[in-house]
Protein backbone atom coordinates (compact mmCIF):
# COMPACT_ATOMS: atom_id res chain seq x y z
CA UNK A 1 0.00 0.00 0.00
CA UNK A 2 1.18 3.53 -0.77
CA UNK A 3 0.21 6.71 0.99
CA UNK A 4 -0.48 9.94 -0.87
CA UNK A 5 -0.64 13.44 0.51
CA UNK A 6 -2.96 15.01 -2.07
CA UNK A 7 -5.95 14.11 -4.17
CA UNK A 8 -5.22 12.61 -7.56
CA UNK A 9 -7.26 14.07 -10.38
CA UNK A 10 -7.56 12.77 -13.92
CA UNK A 11 -6.24 15.03 -16.66
CA UNK A 12 -8.54 17.70 -18.10
CA UNK A 13 -9.83 17.73 -21.70
CA UNK A 14 -7.45 18.86 -24.44
CA UNK A 15 -8.60 22.53 -24.58
CA UNK A 16 -8.11 22.88 -20.81
CA UNK A 17 -4.66 21.27 -20.90
CA UNK A 18 -3.66 23.57 -23.79
CA UNK A 19 -4.90 26.62 -21.86
CA UNK A 20 -2.92 25.55 -18.78
CA UNK A 21 0.32 25.07 -20.75
CA UNK A 22 2.06 28.42 -20.98
CA UNK A 23 4.10 27.54 -24.09
CA UNK A 24 0.87 26.74 -25.98
CA UNK A 25 -1.18 29.86 -25.19
CA UNK A 26 -1.27 31.06 -28.81
CA UNK A 27 -2.42 27.68 -30.10
CA UNK A 28 -4.98 27.51 -27.29
CA UNK A 29 -6.33 30.96 -28.20
CA UNK A 30 -6.40 30.08 -31.90
CA UNK A 31 -8.23 26.82 -31.17
CA UNK A 32 -10.83 28.68 -29.12
CA UNK A 33 -11.21 31.38 -31.80
CA UNK A 34 -11.67 28.73 -34.50
CA UNK A 35 -14.68 27.24 -32.73
CA UNK A 36 -13.26 23.74 -33.15
CA UNK A 37 -14.56 21.87 -30.13
CA UNK A 38 -12.24 19.18 -28.83
CA UNK A 39 -13.81 18.76 -25.40
CA UNK A 40 -15.94 15.70 -25.99
CA UNK A 41 -14.24 13.85 -28.83
CA UNK A 42 -12.12 10.97 -27.52
CA UNK A 43 -8.82 9.42 -28.58
CA UNK A 44 -7.26 12.47 -30.23
CA UNK A 45 -3.63 13.36 -30.84
CA UNK A 46 -2.82 17.05 -31.15
CA UNK A 47 0.44 18.26 -32.65
CA UNK A 48 0.37 21.72 -31.09
CA UNK A 49 2.72 24.44 -32.35
CA UNK A 50 4.49 26.30 -29.56
CA UNK A 51 4.23 30.05 -29.02
CA UNK A 52 7.68 30.34 -30.63
CA UNK A 53 6.31 28.62 -33.75
CA UNK A 54 3.65 31.31 -34.05
CA UNK A 55 6.26 34.04 -33.52
CA UNK A 56 8.29 32.53 -36.37
CA UNK A 57 5.16 32.40 -38.53
CA UNK A 58 4.47 36.07 -37.78
CA UNK A 59 8.03 36.97 -38.77
CA UNK A 60 7.69 35.05 -42.05
CA UNK A 61 4.27 36.53 -42.84
CA UNK A 62 3.42 39.49 -40.58
CA UNK A 63 -0.25 39.70 -41.59
CA UNK A 64 -1.20 36.00 -41.62
CA UNK A 65 -1.73 35.46 -37.89
CA UNK A 66 -3.70 38.67 -37.44
CA UNK A 67 -5.84 37.64 -40.44
CA UNK A 68 -6.47 34.17 -39.01
CA UNK A 69 -7.50 35.63 -35.65
CA UNK A 70 -9.72 38.31 -37.25
CA UNK A 71 -13.41 38.25 -36.39
CA UNK A 72 -14.67 37.43 -39.87
CA UNK A 73 -16.31 34.28 -41.20
CA UNK A 74 -13.73 33.51 -43.91
CA UNK A 75 -10.81 34.00 -41.52
CA UNK A 76 -12.53 31.79 -38.94
CA UNK A 77 -13.06 29.09 -41.57
CA UNK A 78 -9.40 29.30 -42.62
CA UNK A 79 -8.28 29.20 -38.97
CA UNK A 80 -10.41 26.12 -38.32
CA UNK A 81 -8.76 24.42 -41.33
CA UNK A 82 -5.31 25.15 -39.91
CA UNK A 83 -6.34 23.86 -36.46
CA UNK A 84 -7.92 20.69 -37.93
CA UNK A 85 -4.64 19.96 -39.71
CA UNK A 86 -2.94 19.58 -36.31
CA UNK A 87 -5.44 17.05 -34.91
CA UNK A 88 -5.34 13.29 -35.55
CA UNK A 89 -8.46 11.20 -34.77
CA UNK A 90 -6.47 8.46 -33.04
CA UNK A 91 -4.16 8.15 -30.04
CA UNK A 92 -0.48 8.30 -30.94
CA UNK A 93 1.72 8.31 -27.88
CA UNK A 94 5.34 8.88 -28.88
CA UNK A 95 6.22 5.21 -28.38
CA UNK A 96 3.41 4.19 -30.76
CA UNK A 97 4.81 6.20 -33.67
CA UNK A 98 6.60 3.66 -35.86
CA UNK A 99 10.20 4.10 -37.03
CA UNK A 100 10.43 5.59 -40.49
CA UNK A 101 7.89 7.87 -42.15
CA UNK A 102 4.17 7.28 -41.77
CA UNK A 103 1.19 9.01 -43.32
CA UNK A 104 -1.18 9.86 -40.47
CA UNK A 105 -4.59 11.29 -41.42
CA UNK A 106 -5.85 14.41 -39.67
CA UNK A 107 -9.42 15.48 -39.01
CA UNK A 108 -8.90 17.90 -41.90
CA UNK A 109 -8.81 14.87 -44.22
CA UNK A 110 -5.17 15.52 -45.10
CA UNK A 111 -2.22 13.36 -44.06
CA UNK A 112 0.72 14.45 -41.93
CA UNK A 113 4.14 12.97 -42.70
CA UNK A 114 5.32 11.78 -39.30
CA UNK A 115 8.89 10.51 -39.15
CA UNK A 116 10.57 8.77 -36.27
CA UNK A 117 14.29 8.08 -36.55
CA UNK A 118 15.19 4.47 -35.63
CA UNK A 119 12.88 4.13 -32.62
CA UNK A 120 14.48 7.17 -30.94
CA UNK A 121 12.63 10.15 -29.53
CA UNK A 122 13.61 12.14 -32.65
CA UNK A 123 10.20 12.74 -34.27
CA UNK A 124 9.20 15.20 -36.97
CA UNK A 125 5.79 16.18 -38.30
CA UNK A 126 6.13 17.38 -41.88
CA UNK A 127 9.16 19.63 -41.34
CA UNK A 128 8.40 20.47 -37.69
CA UNK A 129 10.37 18.88 -34.85
CA UNK A 130 8.50 17.46 -31.87
CA UNK A 131 9.96 19.21 -28.83
CA UNK A 132 7.79 17.66 -26.09
CA UNK A 133 5.74 14.48 -26.13
CA UNK A 134 2.92 12.75 -24.32
CA UNK A 135 1.20 15.62 -22.55
CA UNK A 136 -1.85 13.78 -21.27
CA UNK A 137 -5.45 14.96 -21.53
CA UNK A 138 -8.63 13.12 -20.61
CA UNK A 139 -9.52 12.71 -24.27
CA UNK A 140 -6.12 12.34 -25.89
CA UNK A 141 -2.48 13.30 -25.99
CA UNK A 142 -0.62 16.46 -27.02
CA UNK A 143 2.83 16.73 -28.60
CA UNK A 144 4.47 20.16 -28.93
CA UNK A 145 6.01 21.03 -32.31
CA UNK A 146 8.26 23.92 -33.34
CA UNK A 147 6.39 24.99 -36.50
CA UNK A 148 2.85 25.61 -37.66
CA UNK A 149 2.31 22.73 -40.10
CA UNK A 150 -0.07 24.07 -42.72
CA UNK A 151 -0.38 27.49 -44.14
CA UNK A 152 -3.12 28.69 -46.44
Secondary structure, DSSP 8 states (H G I E B T S, - for coil): ----SS-------HHHHHHH-GGGHHHHHHHHHHT---SS--SEEEEEE-HHHHHHHHHHSTTHHHHHTSSSHHHHHHHHHHHHTTEESS---GGGS-SEEEEEE-TTS-EEEEEESTTSS-EEETTEEEEEEEEEETTEEEEEESS-----
